[in-house]
Amino acid sequence: IATRARSHMSLASSRLLSHDLGDGVYLCLLEESDAPSLIAALDANRAHLREWLPWLDANTTADHSLAFIRSTREELAKNEGYQTGIFIDNVASTSPSSSSSSPSASSLLTQPPRLVGMIGFYNLNRITRSVSMGYWLAKDANGRGIMTRAVLAYLKHAFGPIMQMNRVEIRAAVGNVKSRAVMERLGFHMEGTIRDAEWLYDHYVDHVVYSMLAKEWA
């Protein structure tokens, strides 16, 4: 992910690491001040995310989110991987001065960006030059190609001159059709199925393993 100072009016000037996905969507490193936004996004999407993510019950407070954000910074500092939030710009119009007037550019207010998901690398192995990727997205942010663009940005970085990975792996539950569609859309190779790979609250789920190799990306 490219490092650059952001001057976009909707983001804090102190947010230095970001990547523009277009259409008002950005990947940014989480800051400690994002903890309330992160738990708010999880709370608003618990039923949606609980279908496939096993860790919701262990993340119920802003303190939990703060601890997670701090762990991502430690992970980055140790060069073991990194996580970025997925943010969407919010633009709301003020009420027109009269019922006959229409909103103008001056009546548009840019609201703080909204955190709608996460994506990140983990299990980074410099010896085998391999890394795993995971992600989640708020329900109301689906249908815009956001996660496809985010995964594509991560792949470019993984196989680029900085990380120089040979293999990127993503696993998803067999029934997680939307997540699997992202990988298949981007040309990942389906390697096989791991039976009873994950305990999901009250039952096991099988995982499908997808991978992309550097030679396939090139």
C-alpha positions as CSV (number, residue, x, y, z in Angstrom):
1,I,0.0,0.0,0.0
2,A,1.5,3.3,-1.0
3,T,2.6,5.7,1.7
4,R,1.7,9.4,1.1
5,A,0.4,12.4,3.0
6,R,-3.3,12.8,2.5
7,S,-4.8,16.2,1.9
8,H,-8.3,15.0,1.2
9,M,-10.7,17.2,3.2
10,S,-12.6,14.4,4.8
11,L,-9.7,12.7,6.5
12,A,-7.6,13.9,9.4
13,S,-4.3,15.5,8.3
14,S,-2.4,13.2,10.7
15,R,-3.5,10.1,8.8
16,L,-0.3,9.4,6.7
17,L,-0.6,5.9,5.4
18,S,-3.5,5.4,3.0
19,H,-4.5,4.1,-0.4
20,D,-7.2,5.6,-2.6
21,L,-9.5,2.9,-4.1
22,G,-11.5,5.4,-6.0
23,D,-15.2,6.4,-5.7
24,G,-14.6,7.9,-2.2
25,V,-13.2,4.6,-0.7
26,Y,-9.9,4.5,1.1
27,L,-7.6,2.0,2.9
28,C,-6.1,3.5,6.0
29,L,-4.1,2.3,8.9
30,L,-6.3,2.4,12.0
31,E,-5.4,4.9,14.7
32,E,-6.4,4.5,18.4
33,S,-9.0,7.2,17.8
34,D,-10.8,4.8,15.4
35,A,-11.7,2.4,18.2
36,P,-15.3,3.8,18.7
37,S,-15.8,3.7,14.9
38,L,-14.6,0.1,14.7
39,I,-16.9,-1.1,17.5
40,A,-19.8,0.8,16.0
41,A,-19.3,-0.9,12.7
42,L,-19.1,-4.3,14.3
43,D,-22.3,-3.6,16.4
44,A,-24.2,-2.4,13.4
45,N,-23.3,-5.6,11.5
46,R,-23.2,-8.4,14.1
47,A,-25.9,-10.4,12.6
48,H,-24.4,-10.0,9.1
49,L,-20.8,-10.8,10.2
50,R,-21.7,-13.6,12.6
51,E,-22.7,-15.9,9.8
52,W,-19.0,-16.4,8.9
53,L,-16.8,-14.7,11.4
54,P,-16.1,-16.6,14.7
55,W,-14.6,-13.8,16.8
56,L,-17.6,-11.4,17.2
57,D,-18.4,-12.4,20.8
58,A,-14.9,-11.6,21.9
59,N,-15.2,-8.0,20.5
60,T,-18.0,-6.2,22.2
61,T,-16.5,-3.0,23.6
62,A,-14.4,0.0,22.5
63,D,-11.6,-1.3,24.7
64,H,-11.6,-4.5,22.7
65,S,-11.3,-2.5,19.5
66,L,-8.6,-0.4,21.0
67,A,-6.6,-3.5,21.9
68,F,-7.0,-4.8,18.4
69,I,-5.8,-1.6,16.9
70,R,-2.7,-1.6,19.1
71,S,-2.0,-5.2,18.1
72,T,-2.1,-4.3,14.5
73,R,0.4,-1.5,15.1
74,E,2.7,-4.0,16.9
75,E,2.3,-6.4,14.0
76,L,3.3,-3.7,11.6
77,A,6.3,-2.7,13.7
78,K,7.5,-6.3,13.8
79,N,7.0,-6.7,10.0
80,E,4.7,-9.6,10.6
81,G,1.8,-8.2,8.6
82,Y,-0.6,-5.3,8.7
83,Q,-4.3,-4.4,8.7
84,T,-6.1,-1.4,7.2
85,G,-9.5,-0.1,7.7
86,I,-11.8,0.4,4.7
87,F,-13.3,3.9,4.9
88,I,-16.0,5.5,2.8
89,D,-16.4,9.3,2.5
90,N,-19.8,10.6,3.8
91,V,-21.4,13.6,2.1
92,A,-24.7,14.9,3.4
93,S,-26.6,17.9,2.2
94,T,-28.0,20.6,4.5
95,S,-31.7,21.4,4.5
96,P,-32.4,23.9,1.7
97,S,-33.3,27.4,2.8
98,S,-36.7,27.0,1.1
99,S,-38.7,24.2,-0.3
100,S,-38.2,25.6,-3.8
101,S,-34.5,25.9,-3.7
102,S,-32.2,23.1,-4.6
103,P,-28.9,22.1,-2.8
104,S,-25.9,23.8,-4.1
105,A,-22.2,23.0,-3.7
106,S,-22.1,25.4,-0.8
107,S,-24.8,23.4,1.0
108,L,-23.0,20.1,0.9
109,L,-21.2,19.1,4.1
110,T,-18.5,16.6,4.1
111,Q,-18.9,14.3,7.1
112,P,-16.1,12.3,8.8
113,P,-15.3,9.1,6.8
114,R,-17.2,6.0,7.8
115,L,-15.4,2.8,8.7
116,V,-17.1,0.0,6.8
117,G,-14.6,-2.9,7.0
118,M,-11.2,-4.3,7.4
119,I,-8.6,-6.1,5.3
120,G,-5.2,-7.3,6.2
121,F,-2.2,-9.6,5.9
122,Y,-1.3,-12.2,8.6
123,N,0.9,-15.2,8.9
124,L,3.7,-13.5,6.9
125,N,6.6,-15.9,6.3
126,R,9.7,-14.3,4.8
127,I,11.4,-17.6,4.3
128,T,8.7,-19.1,2.1
129,R,7.6,-15.7,0.9
130,S,4.0,-16.4,1.7
131,V,1.2,-14.5,3.4
132,S,-2.5,-15.0,4.2
133,M,-5.2,-12.4,3.8
134,G,-8.5,-11.8,5.5
135,Y,-11.3,-9.3,5.3
136,W,-14.8,-8.3,6.2
137,L,-17.2,-5.6,5.0
138,A,-20.4,-4.0,6.4
139,K,-23.6,-5.2,4.9
140,D,-24.6,-1.8,3.4
141,A,-21.2,-1.4,1.7
142,N,-21.7,-4.6,-0.4
143,G,-22.5,-4.4,-4.1
144,R,-20.0,-1.6,-5.0
145,G,-17.0,-3.8,-5.8
146,I,-15.2,-2.4,-2.7
147,M,-13.7,-5.6,-1.5
148,T,-12.6,-6.7,-5.0
149,R,-10.7,-3.4,-5.3
150,A,-9.2,-3.7,-1.8
151,V,-8.0,-7.3,-2.4
152,L,-6.5,-6.2,-5.7
153,A,-4.6,-3.4,-4.0
154,Y,-3.2,-5.8,-1.5
155,L,-2.2,-8.2,-4.2
156,K,-0.3,-5.5,-6.1
157,H,1.6,-4.7,-2.9
158,A,2.2,-8.4,-2.0
159,F,3.8,-9.1,-5.4
160,G,5.5,-5.8,-5.7
161,P,9.1,-4.8,-5.1
162,I,8.6,-4.1,-1.3
163,M,7.1,-7.4,-0.1
164,Q,8.1,-9.7,-3.0
165,M,5.8,-12.5,-1.9
166,N,5.5,-15.7,-3.9
167,R,2.2,-16.8,-2.5
168,V,-1.0,-15.2,-1.2
169,E,-3.6,-17.4,0.5
170,I,-7.2,-16.7,1.4
171,R,-9.5,-19.1,3.1
172,A,-13.3,-18.9,3.2
173,A,-16.1,-21.1,4.5
174,V,-17.6,-23.2,1.7
175,G,-20.9,-21.5,2.0
176,N,-19.5,-18.0,2.1
177,V,-20.4,-17.3,-1.5
178,K,-19.8,-13.6,-1.5
179,S,-16.3,-13.9,-0.1
180,R,-15.4,-16.7,-2.5
181,A,-16.7,-14.7,-5.4
182,V,-14.1,-12.0,-4.8
183,M,-11.3,-14.5,-5.0
184,E,-12.7,-16.2,-8.1
185,R,-13.3,-12.8,-9.8
186,L,-9.6,-12.0,-9.3
187,G,-8.3,-15.3,-10.7
188,F,-7.3,-17.1,-7.5
189,H,-6.7,-20.8,-7.8
190,M,-9.0,-23.0,-5.7
191,E,-6.7,-25.6,-4.1
192,G,-9.1,-27.7,-2.1
193,T,-11.3,-28.0,1.0
194,I,-10.2,-28.4,4.6
195,R,-12.9,-30.3,6.5
196,D,-14.1,-28.9,9.9
197,A,-11.6,-26.1,9.6
198,E,-13.2,-23.7,12.0
199,W,-15.6,-23.8,15.0
200,L,-18.3,-21.2,14.3
201,Y,-20.1,-20.7,17.6
202,D,-22.0,-23.9,17.6
203,H,-20.9,-25.9,14.6
204,Y,-17.9,-26.7,12.4
205,V,-17.5,-25.3,8.9
206,D,-15.3,-26.5,6.0
207,H,-12.9,-24.0,4.5
208,V,-12.0,-23.6,0.8
209,V,-8.4,-22.7,0.2
210,Y,-7.6,-20.2,-2.5
211,S,-4.1,-19.0,-3.6
212,M,-2.4,-16.7,-6.0
213,L,1.2,-17.2,-7.0
214,A,3.6,-14.5,-8.2
215,K,4.0,-16.2,-11.6
216,E,0.2,-16.2,-12.0
217,W,0.0,-12.6,-11.1
218,A,2.6,-11.6,-13.6
